[in-house]
Amino acid sequence: MATSTPDRPGGAAKGRKPGTVALASYIGTTIEWYDFFIYGVAATLVFRTQFFPGFSETAGTLAALGTFAVGFIARPIGGIVMGHFGDRVGRKSMLVVSLLMMGVATTLIGLIPTYDSIGIWAPILLIVLRLVQGAGVGGEWAGAVLMAVENAPPKRRSLYGCFPQLGLPSGILLSQLAFLLLTGVMSPEAFAAWGWRIAFLTSALLIIVGLVIRLRIEESADFEKVRDSGQVEKLPVVEVFKRSPLQILVGSLASLAAPAIGYLVSVYMVSYGTTTLKLPTSTMLWILVGVSVVWILMMLASGLAGDRFGRKGTFAVGAALGVVWAFPLFWLVDTASVPLIVVALVVFTLANSIMAGPQPALITEMFPIRLRYSGASISYTIASIIGGGITPLLATALFAEFGTSTAVSVLVAVVCAISLVAILSAGRHILFAGEPTASEKALADESAS
């Protein structure tokens, strides 16, 4: 049974109870990922015709997905800037900033006139707001997982750390439901003309809910301990590169596969199913709804497994599954059979879940408390650019070039293999390089594989 520690007293305020903080992190990240993924769905369903009408179908899809990828360019900027202030000012304030950036940008996207109305300014404004979205989400992940992990009970850091990760499938679930509702109650013409905007404008209401929840939680106890002891770094981003370059390298490479799988499922598969397999849009969206529900449950189980069997070993199993499943994935999807597509995507998201569950605790434990926000942000955003931003775009280009899903399978296998090799090569001197608290020291002794 977990015992109280000086930095996590038994009588902790309600705003710092592990369950409260984990729930707040989950709700906040769900809202942010909803904002992020409605853009991805809209890019595949609407933006090609509304913002790039002069392009061919393939070129228009690539252009629309290109604006989706642009958001990842701004991620390192958001990660570096919010990492700096997150390590100097605190985790909570950066979570509020990131939520506001995402919410305002998403709402404004819902108000942008189309190409037919303002010409070239339409895609330009779309790209600018996408950059703001990217910067916001770039600083979100590290702050949310640090709040959950640093307030978690001893021996439960993997489980509590996976709650912000649940925001990914939950955001996908909400975004698919939003578009299913909209496409179900209006004609295709009305949806393409203005109905898609409702999903973006709804973000304004969700942001208010998220802000109320986040403003009620307290600052991370571990950060307050560092701040009270006067150990706050003046330039944490510079210091983390000087002190922990191997941790950034391993953390970035190990984290490639999980976002690659997540974005391939949530963005690329919608486009692939509707354009290549000629399945109805509603069919693909319902498939993702069902897969997302199972995805959430699998990720919770993975968080538990990370505490029970060790982060490194659990993560490696997920990466290995991604390599093995890369080819059966498209063998099943290409049948255009809905049950087989569901099986293919459930197993694919299982690989993501097994990695994503222990990932927050795994990455944060690589860095000292005073440098954690910067280190975790940089590692995650680098991985997200390559795994999440470039991979769906590259998958589309590879299929267009070779005309076969085998090329996409090779891409998936390579990305997952990189993550597998990276995590297997990481020893204790990398995985537990941070300055541990008392609970972290006990956990390191028990969790090392």
C-alpha positions, 0 to 999 in steps of 0.5 A: 500500500502506498504511504504518504511522503513529504511531497504528497501528504496524506491530507493533500488538498482536493486540487492535488489528490491524484485522482482529481489531477489525473481526471483533470489532465484527462478531460483537458487533453481530450478537449485538446485532441478533439480540437486537433482531430476535427481538423484532421477529419475535416482535412480529409473530408472537406478542406480539399474542396473548400480550400484547394478547389483547383487541385486534382483529387490526389493533389488536393488530399495531399495539400489538405493533409499538408496543412494538417502536417503544418501543425507539427512544425509549430510543436517544437516551438510550443514545446520549447517555450512552454517547457521553459516556462513550465520548468520556471513558472509551473506546470499548471499555468502552461496547461491553461495557456495551451488550452486557450491557444488551441480553443481560440485557434479552433474556433477561428478555423470554424469562421474562415471564409473559403477559397471561393470567398477570399481566394488565397487568403483562405488557405493562408489563414488556415495554415496560420491557425493550424500553426497556433494549434500546433504550438498549443498542443506542443506544450500540452502533453508534457504539462498534462502528464507531469501533473498526473505522474508527479502527483501519482501514488508510488507504484502507480505512476504508469497508471496515473500517467496514462490518463492524459494519454486517454485523451488521444482516443477520447478526442478521436471518439468525440471528433468522429461522433461530431462529424457523424452527427453532422453528416447524419442530420444534413445533406452532403451539400449543406455539410460541405458548405457550412455544416463542418464549421459547427464541429469547430465552433463547438470548441468554444464551449468545450474550452470553457469547461476545460478551463474551469477544471484546470483552474481548480487543480493545484500546482505539481507538488514535485515542482513546488518542492524544486521551486521552494528549494531555489533549484529552478533553472534560468535556461532549462531548455539549454540545460536539458540539452547539455545534461540529458542529450541521450535521454532526448535522443532515446525518448524521441526515437522510442516515441515515434511509433505511438503517434505514427499509429495514432495518426494513421488510424485517425487521419490516414485511414479515413482518407484511405477508406473513403477514396481507395476502398470507396467505403461511405464516410459514415462507415469509416467514422463508425468504425473509428468510434467503435475502435476508439472505445476499445482503444481507451480500455486497452490503454488503461490496461497498459497503464496497469501493466506498466506498473506491474511488469515494468515500463520498458518491457511493456513498451517494447511489447507494443513496439514489437506488435507494431512491427509484426502487424504492419503487413496483416493490417493492410491485408485485412483493411484492403478486403473492404470488409467492415468486420476485418477492418475493425479487427485490423485497427483494434490490433493496430491500436493495441500496439499503440496502447501498449506503448502509450500507457507506460510512455508518460512515466517512462519519458518523465523519469529520464529527466530531473524534476527541474528539467522535466517539462523541457525534456519531455516536451522536446522528446515528445514533439520531435517524435510527433513531427516525424511519427504523427505529422510526416507519417500520414503524409508520407503514407499518402505519397507512397501509395500514390507513387507505388499504387499498393498498400505494401509500401505503407506497411513497410513504412509502418514496420520501419517506424515501429522497429526504430522505436523498438530498437531505441527502447531496448537499447536504453539502460538504467543510466538513461531510463532513471537519469533524473534526480528521483524523489524517495518514491521514484527511488523505490519505483526505480528499483522495482520497475527496471527491467 
